Amino acid sequence: MKKILLSIVVAGAIATTQNVNAQGCVAVRQMGGVTALTPSGSYNLTKGDFQVGMNYRYFHSWRHFVGTEEQPERQETGGGHDANGNNRGNAVNIYSHAVDFNISYGLTNRLQLNATLPWVHNERSQVLRQTAPVADTFRYSVYAKGIGDVRLSAGYWIFDPAKSHTGNLMVGVGIKLATGNYAATDNGVPTADGKKQDFVVMDQAIQPGDGGVGFSLELQGFRQIYKSLYAFANAYYLFNPRESNGSYKSAPSVIKDKEGNTLGTLTGYNVYASPDQYFARAGFVMSALKNQNLSFSLAGRLEGIPANDVFGGKVAYRRPGYVVAVEPGISYRTGQHGLSLFVPYNFVKNRIQSAADIASQDLQNSVITNPAEKVHVQGDAAFADYSISIGYSYRISKAKKKTTTPELKTY
């Protein structure tokens, strides 16, 4: 029973070890994966065992922030009016649906191999101010969908799972391939002159991939606190050495002073970056008192994109930022099957300064002598209030194990 309880508790704790949700304009891409957890007997995949599964995630981003300051006026002004005369606002809305298909294999009792194939369907709703043939302001949507960036990883339990029943630590390394389209286009996109344009490159926030081959360092662990109460933590950092994927964002920005004199042109910031990203999560999980195969968890999580990469350049365009969330979750296991639901709610949303913001700011301030007149440049980004993550897993054991023993009936 202790091993079964441990399996359930740890599964509830780290079933979303690498599940990171895009948060809107800050394009944190899904990094879903599966853990070496089994529904019967232990928290690790034993040698020769497989675990397959899938994870679905959804979010809707619509709240705009500069730093941590929200711009509520984006919801109420500048977007034209509907048939009833209500202002629709000019906020960018992103609706994201993502499915990860996962497989893990126990190479040994301590070493597991993972592979994840993601698929995404993203919509970006935005406002256009049309100037011809008649002046109008209206909202329209564009789409990007397809296979995302495939991830491969390996994880190793530091302590022997056969002897470590109250806690353990897994270290991992991974590689992210550039399989997702990073320059997806859409057709029939309206323009300000009243025409339609085909093959328009979509915004970075809804692209299936980022165009870079990256590598990650990962950690996950757990520790028994008291009886069926466990603490857990997991984290990773994705290094994306490629500075830019070469896809075109816009013409280079021409920076002018307040009199309209040209100060310079910011070149290189008009192509999209292949940015680093990071994720950390920690909390507690406890099994239900009367039903040992049901567990509840509560965690805090941090995820985001830095302004500068650890390796590579920092000129290419990105919207850096992060969110801090509280994440309630529930997990259920029966036999070889596992189900989970996690709903992180973002209570901190921060769109930090990008390299492009700082370059523009420095150029403008270079001709300003009065400190009181110095400018601060910081772009905005849209964030989601929450996301929904639903997961399913199934274990395929090399050794045939009976799942109807008296011990397992006490789930």
Summary of the structure (lengths in Angstrom):
residues: 411
radius of gyration: 23.8
end to end distance: 8.1
largest distance: 82.7
contacts: 1460
relative contact order: 0.19
helix: 9%
strand: 49%
